Amino acid sequence: MMRKTKETGIVTVLFLFLLATASLSESVMAHGKEDSELLKIESLTGHKEMASFLEDVDRKAEHISVEVIGESVKGRELHLVKVGNDLEDTNKPTVLFLTQQHGNEPLVTESALEVISQLSNDSNEVSNLMDQVNILIVPRLNPDGAEGDVDWDTSNLYRNGVQTRNNANGININRTHNSLSQPESRALHENVLQQYDIDYAIDFHHQIANRATDDGELVSGAMLYPTNDDVTEEVLENSKKIGAVLYEAIEPKDYSNLAYYDSDNTYTSIARNNLAANYGIPTLLYEGRGLSDSLNKVSILEQKYSDVQIEQAVEAMMAVIEAAADDSIETADTSIWESLPEQHTIESTECE
């Protein structure tokens, strides 16, 4: 009798253990990741560190100059990095990259800094490239959000606003490209868009981490051309060519799963529509995978995917620079848009 009781007890304990383990597994699966696995903010380049890096590049590389184009709400400097052997030569195409309008989308800025680093050397390859193309980079248009230094309540965010989508005033900068109500968007328009003859532009963002294509594979990035009716056919076609160049460079990579960014937003208050409709600049929206903070944990990227995300945007930037330099962008095959898979959200929502 005693033996039977002991065996029964063991079975009961084992059952309860398995039940608890199953419940724990379901909980982990429901969240998709543990807090310790989330993107590490300390791994990112802080604003002071970025400013120091840009100052160093400006001093050492003759073909790179860094200009302060304005200040954020909190007084942080907004930078424009100009790369090229002769920025006054309008016969060369000029490419613009804009990053981190949303402070919680940091990895595209890491990519931009890596591209700047690669282009800062004095090799013959870089020199030849600089003879053929001019590059403008606005890294981190929302430094206050990137630093989590804002004047609004962030307690509803999963990580309490360690980095925020909106600026210090609680305003989405990418809704102010008509009103120019915020110092960040005003600086971009007055000191960049209205000052330079830009041929191609990419607005770099990150979307939530939990979007997938119909085959269930998580999306590594998504893209979209302008969708405003005032955009000319030529500008629209050239915008699609930017996407085609990006697709051909990234899609063969093992980590890649590019998708069509699902938005019917026609407002010119957002950059991709505003630049195309109001300035005639062919513009592409790029959305990498995963945020640094959000309302929902499932939207946040895991640290282990950060290097891949940085690499993907670096590949995108360099591919477009090179295609603009050798004019191959002009013959890019835009039929890729017809087969670009759509994406869907597994849980939660957040957009450009």
N, C-alpha and C positions, 0 to 999 in steps of 0.2 A: 504493500500500500504506500509505504513511504517512497519507494522508487517511482511509482506511477505519479505521485504528487509532484515529485521533483521534475520528472519529464514534462508533465503538464505545465509546470511553472516555466520551464525553459522555453517551451513552445509559445507560451503566452508572451513572455518577454521578447522573444524573437519577432513575434507578430507585431507587437507594439513598436519595436525598433524599426522594422521595415515600413510600418505605417508612417512613423515620424519621418523616416528618410524619404519616403515617397512624397510626403507633404512638403518637406524642405525642397526637394527637387522641383516640384511643381511651382513653388514660390520663386525659386531661382529662375526657372524657365519663364515664368510670367514676367519677371523684371528683365530677363535677358542677360543681366550682368550684375556683379557685386559692385558696391560703391568704390572699393579699392581698385577696381578694374577701369574706372572711368578716366577720361583724358586728364592728365596731370597738368594743372595750370602752371606749376613751377617749371615744367619742361618748355614752356613757351617763352618767346622773346618779349620782355617787358618794354614799355614805351621809352623809358630812359635808356635802356640797353640798345633799343633800335636806333634812337637818335645818335648815340655814340658810334654805333656801327656805320650809320650813314655819313656822319661827320668824317670818319676815318676813310671811307671810300671816296668821298668828295675831295679829300686832301691828297690821296695817293693816285687816283685814276684820272688821267688828263681828259679822257673822253666821257667822264661822268661828272655831273654837277647836281647838287642838291639845293633845292630852294624851299624856303618856308612860305607856304601860300596862305596861311591864316592860322587861327587858333580855334580850339574846341570851346565848348561852353565853359569848361573848367580852366581854360587857358593853356592847354597842351598844344604844342606845335603840330601843324599838319604839313606833311612833307610832299614835295614833288621831286622825283628822281628822274633826271634827264640823261639819256644815254645815246651817244652818237658822236661821230667825228666832226660833223658840221650840222648842228641843229637848225641853222638858218636855211639849209638847202631843202627847199620845198619840192624839188624834183624826186626826192626820196620819199617813200611811204613812211608815215608816222603811225605807230601802234600805241594805244593806250591800255594799260591794265589798271583797274580799280579794285582795291580789296578792302574788306572788313568795314563796309557800311554798317554792318551789325557786329557789335563787339563780341558776341558769343559765337562768331564764325572765324576763329583765329588761324586755322592752318593754311589758308590761302595766303595770308600775310607771310607766314614762314616760307611758303613757296616763293613768293615775290622776293624775299630777302636772299634766298638761295640763288635765284636767277641773277639778282644784282651782283652777288658775290662771284658767280661764274663769269659775268660780263665785265668784271672789274680788272681782270688780268690783262696783260699787254701782249698776249700771243698774236701771231699772224692771223690765226683763224678769227679771233675776236675783232682784230683791226679790220680785216676784210669785211666782216659782217657789218661793222659800224660804218663802213663806206657806203653801204647799201640800204640802211634802214635807220630811222630814228625811233627811239623808244621812250615813252613817258610812263612812269609808274607812280601811282598814288597809293602807297602802302598804309593801310589803316586809317580810313576816314573817320572812324569813331573811336578815338583813343580813350575817351572817358568810359565808354561802355566796356572797352577791352580791359581797363583797369578796375572795373566794378565800382567806379567813383561817380555815383549818380545821386540825384536828389529826389528819388521816388522810392516807394515801398517795394522791395524785392523779396519779401518774405514768402511769397507764393511760388517762387522759383525753387526748383529741386535742390540747388546748391546755394540758395540764398543770394543769388546775384553776383557770384564770383566774377562772372562776365555777363554783360547784358546786351540784349538785342537793340534796345533803344538807347538814345544818347542821354546825357545827364539831365536833360529836361523831360525825359520820358517820351521823347518823340522818335518815331521811326524815320531815320534820315532818308530812307528810300521811299518815302511818300512826300518828300518836300522839294522835288526837282522842278516843280512849277512855282510854288510859293517862295522858295529859297528862304524860308522862315528861320532856318537854323544856320548858325555860323559855319558849320561843316559843309553843307550843301552849297551855301553861298560862296565859300572859298573855292570849291571845285569849279563852279560855273564861271565865276568872275576871273579867276586866275589860271584856269587850265582850259576849259572848253571854249571860252571866248577869246583865248589868246593864241591857240595853236590850231593849225590845219591838220586835223586828225583823220586818218584814212580807215582805221579799224580800231574797234574797242571791245574789250571783254570786261564785263562786270562780274567779278568773282565772289561767290557766296558759298554757304553750306546749307543744306537742307537737313531735316531730321534724319536720324540714323536708321529708321525702321521703314524704309521704302524698298519695294522689291518689284521685279518684273513677274509676268504671269507664270514663269517656270519656278517661282519661289526663291530665286537667287537675289540676294540683297544688291541694291544698286550702288555702284561705286561713285557715280556721278550722273548728273542730268544736265541737259542744255535746252535752250529755247532762243529763237529769233524774236525780233520785235513783232508785236501783234496789234499795233495801232493802225487805223485805216488811213492816216495821213502819211504813213511811211511809203515812199515811192517804191516802185517795183525794182528799180536798180539797187537801192539801199537794202531792200529786203533780200534780194538775191545775193548780194555781197555779204550780208549778215549770215546767210545760210552757208556761204563758202567758208567763213571762219569756222563754223561748226563742223564742216566736212573735213577741214584740215585737222582740227582737234580730234575728231573721231578716228581718222586714219592713223594718227600718231598713238592714240591711247588704246583703242579697242583690241589690238593684237596682244596687249599685255595680259599676263596671267591673272592679275588682280582686277582687271577691268570688267565692268558691266554697265555700259552707258545706256541711258534711257532718255526718252522725250519728257521734258519738264511740263507737267500738266497744269497749265495756267491759261485762262482766257482773259487775263487782265489787260485791258486796252488803255489804261490811264497813262498819261504822260507825266504823272507825278513820280513814276518809277524810272530808274535810269535807262533800262534797255529800250523803253519806248521813247523817252524824252530825247536821248542822244540821237536816235534814229529819225524821229519826226521833226524835232526842232533844230537840230544841227546838221542833219543829213549824214550822220556818221553810222556806217554799218556796225551793228553792235550785237554781241552775243551774251546771253546770260549763262553762266556756268554755276552749277550747284554741286559742290563736293558732298561727301557723306558725313553727317554727324555734327552736333553742336557741342559746345563746352558747358552750357547750362541751358535749362529750359524748364517749362512747366512740368514736363514729364521726364522721368528717368530714361524711358525707352528711346527718347529723342537724342540722348547724349552719346557721343562716340566713345568707344573703348580706347585706352591708350595704345594697345597693341596694333591698332589700325592707323595710328597717326602717321607713321613713316610712309606708308603706302599712299595716304591721302596727300601728303606733301609732295611725294614723287609724282603723283598723277598730275597735279596742277603745274609742277615744274615742266613736265613733258608737254603739257598743253601750251604753256607760255612760250617755250623754246620752239615748238613746232610752228606756231603762228608767226613768231619773229622771223624764222628762217624762210617760211613760205612767202611772207611779205617782202623779204629781202631779195629773193630770187624770182619773184613774180609768179611762182607756181600757185599761189592762192587764187589767182585770176582764172585758173582752169580747174579749180577744185570741183569734184563731182558732188553736186548737191542732192543727187538721188538717194544718198544715204538717209536722208530725212524720211523717205517713204517707208523704210524698213526699221527705223529706230523704234525699239519697243517702248510701249507705255509702261508707266510705273503705278503702283498703288500703295497706299499706306497700310501697314499691318496694324498699327494702333496710333492714335494721337494725330494732331495736325499742326503744321506751322509752315509758312511759305516765304517767298522771296522778299 
